[in-house]
Amino acid sequence: MGKANNPGNNSKPQGKVSVFHILLILVGANLMLLLAPDLGLLNSILFIPDLYTWPATIGGLALLIVGFRGFIKKS
């Protein structure tokens, strides 16, 4: 019967989650949900021109991509 691995005996180090990248993901998701053209929550209540909604949606998508790329750091 094999022995159980001790916590100090593991060969894989655990990754650390970056709080900054979590904030980037949250801000990007909020921008996309609020200001998406013809679908956003804020855009359904108020009329916001496409001049503002498309750049906000693209910026939100960019923030999501940057946030997920550095979400877990190897220690």
C-alpha positions, 0 to 999 in steps of 0.5 A, spaced: 500 500 500 502 506 498 503 512 502 499 518 502 503 525 499 504 530 505 503 537 503 510 539 503 512 533 499 508 535 492 512 537 486 507 542 483 507 549 486 500 552 487 499 558 483 497 565 486 491 568 483 492 576 482 487 581 485 489 586 480 487 581 474 480 579 478 479 587 478 480 587 470 476 582 469 470 585 473 471 592 470 471 589 463 465 584 464 461 590 467 463 595 461 460 589 456 454 588 460 452 595 461 454 599 454 453 593 449 450 596 443 442 594 443 443 589 448 446 593 454 442 594 461 444 602 461 443 602 453 436 599 454 434 605 459 438 611 456 439 612 449 447 612 448 449 613 441 454 608 438 460 613 438 460 611 445 458 604 446 462 600 441 469 603 444 466 601 451 465 594 448 471 593 445 475 596 451 471 591 455 473 585 451 480 587 451 480 588 459 477 581 459 483 578 455 488 582 459 485 579 465 484 572 464 491 572 461 495 573 467 489 571 472 493 565 475 501 566 476 506 560 477 509 561 484 
